[in-house]
Amino acid sequence: MSSTPRRSARPVPGAAVRRARLGLLLALATAVCFGSSGALARGLIDAGWSPGAAVTARVWVAAIILLVPALLAMRGRWGLLRSNVVTLLLYGAFAVGATQLFYFQAVAVMDVGVALLIEYMSPVAVMLWLWMRRGERPTGRTIIGAIVAIAGLVLVLDVFSGTAVSTAGVLWALGAMVGSAAYFIISARQGDEALPPIALAGFGLLTGAVGLTIASLVGILPWRWSTDEVTFLTGSVSWWIPVVGIGVIAGALAYALGIVSTRMLGSRLAAFVALSEVVAAALFGWALLGQNPDVWQVLGGVLILAGVIAVRLGEPDEVESVAVEPV
């Protein structure tokens, strides 16, 4: 007897477009979550917390929140966890620990705007890495979008007013940039041997939290905290509210969404979308701290978004193939 042959997989461009759109929305949500960290941390710092204590608390809260979901995601797949030990160590050391630690070391000796500008050059580092390592040459639109986005970043961070440059600070900031680039490159890894996003985020944050704690204990990361109320533009709240907020929103949710969106978009596009974090940070600073952006910073935010759009247009949509079941 003859049977109806199974038709081979055929490309479905619409599925790839929908995936890219969803990834873009998740990446923007990630940027908003990460962008909330600055205003929340500033409130804690003004209340007597050291920056190191604020970021360590953030990472520990995030790690604890994601620990149970991470364990559930690995049920029956513990061998996969063992095979990704190196990935977890790299993620915790670079994507979580080094990015935070090196940035704080940089701002201790140089202007904050310059340090942020160097760290946020990570999308360019990702683009160059993919070009040299995998031969993924960026398109003309991607390059133009990168230039426009970086120009907007310069305006938002206002690096030309009262700029102070330190050689040691530049080196620390470059280390933070490498950590930030590693975040996108490691998060984008997919395949049968890759960890589920929630597991990578949970165990990676736990690894980073341990590393930051060790750095605090040996004196590399100054540790000081307070139980005084934290004051924002909207009023005063108990100290634990911003701690939980920065851990849940700017920690657990941000890292989990970031890994999912990066796997959907790829490390290059996700890294450029992440530049919108500085726009979100400015908005949170305005809403919670009363820090009003000037005209040039608003223009910079527009340029960042325009650059991200240009990079998106320069990135080809991946055409996924699906098997069409016989009738």
PyMOL commands that set and color helices and strands:
alter all, ss='L'
color gray80, all
select helices_A, chain A and resi 13-46+51-73+78-83+85-107+112-119+122-134+140-157+167-187+197-217+240-265+267-273+276-289+295-314
alter helices_A, ss='H'
color red, helices_A
select strands_A, chain A and resi 10-12+230-232+235-237+320-322
alter strands_A, ss='S'
color yellow, strands_A
deselect
rebuild
show_as cartoon
